[in-house]
Amino acid sequence: MKRPVASPHNPHKTAPIRKERNVQFSKFPPGQVPEASDFLGKMDDLEVEPRVERRAVGVAYDLHDHSLQELEGTLEDKGYHLDNTLMSKMMRALIYYVEETQLHNLEAPDRPLKKSQHEAYTHAWERHPHGDHDDTPPEWREYK
């Protein structure tokens, strides 16, 4: 997933987009939560809170630095087993989509759709036949 960079017209760092999520683990193998929280705790710009009773690890991060898809993918690559119930899969897919869309929108240039509020209507009015406009050729108009 691409991260937005400071653009030339906006060299200032953008405002943080803080996310707080739960990474839910499967029942087997047991003991994944403490190990995973230790592993995630070593990552930069990531707050980690083990929630053993819920088989989850709470994570808090700035979307500019991490995404849930990246974190869960890293855990799966290390051999951890995430919860695969239908509800977890649906929530995971929704969160992935929302975060990816937010990152995509950060890359979009700031440009107004119209130069003025009425410009679209002005152009439409110019193209629309109105008033005493008559498509009849002049020689036919003079016919008596």
WOMOPE-V509146 format. One record per backbone hydrogen bond with DSSP energy under -1.0 kcal/mol. NH is the residue of the N-H (numbers start at 0). CO is the residue of the C=O. E is the energy in kcal/mol with one decimal. If there is no record, write none. Layout:
BEGIN
nh=NH co=CO e=E
nh=NH co=CO e=E
END
This chain:
BEGIN
nh=9 co=6 e=-1.0
nh=18 co=60 e=-3.3
nh=20 co=58 e=-2.8
nh=22 co=56 e=-2.7
nh=24 co=54 e=-3.1
nh=25 co=80 e=-2.2
nh=35 co=31 e=-3.1
nh=36 co=32 e=-2.6
nh=37 co=33 e=-1.9
nh=38 co=34 e=-2.3
nh=39 co=35 e=-3.0
nh=40 co=36 e=-2.0
nh=42 co=39 e=-1.8
nh=46 co=59 e=-2.7
nh=48 co=57 e=-2.6
nh=50 co=55 e=-2.7
nh=53 co=50 e=-1.1
nh=54 co=51 e=-1.4
nh=55 co=50 e=-2.1
nh=56 co=22 e=-1.9
nh=57 co=48 e=-3.3
nh=58 co=20 e=-3.0
nh=59 co=46 e=-2.1
nh=60 co=18 e=-2.4
nh=62 co=16 e=-2.9
nh=64 co=61 e=-2.0
nh=65 co=61 e=-2.2
nh=70 co=66 e=-2.4
nh=71 co=67 e=-3.0
nh=72 co=68 e=-2.2
nh=73 co=69 e=-2.1
nh=74 co=70 e=-2.1
nh=75 co=71 e=-2.5
nh=76 co=72 e=-2.2
nh=77 co=73 e=-1.3
nh=78 co=75 e=-1.3
nh=79 co=74 e=-2.3
nh=82 co=23 e=-2.2
nh=88 co=84 e=-2.4
nh=89 co=85 e=-2.4
nh=90 co=86 e=-2.6
nh=91 co=87 e=-2.5
nh=92 co=88 e=-2.4
nh=93 co=89 e=-2.3
nh=94 co=90 e=-2.6
nh=95 co=91 e=-2.6
nh=96 co=92 e=-2.3
nh=97 co=93 e=-2.6
nh=98 co=94 e=-2.6
nh=99 co=95 e=-2.4
nh=100 co=96 e=-2.4
nh=101 co=97 e=-2.3
nh=102 co=98 e=-2.3
nh=103 co=99 e=-2.3
nh=104 co=100 e=-2.6
nh=105 co=101 e=-1.5
nh=106 co=102 e=-1.0
nh=121 co=117 e=-2.3
nh=122 co=118 e=-2.3
nh=123 co=119 e=-1.8
nh=124 co=120 e=-2.3
nh=125 co=121 e=-2.1
nh=126 co=122 e=-1.5
nh=127 co=123 e=-1.2
nh=140 co=136 e=-1.4
nh=141 co=137 e=-1.3
END
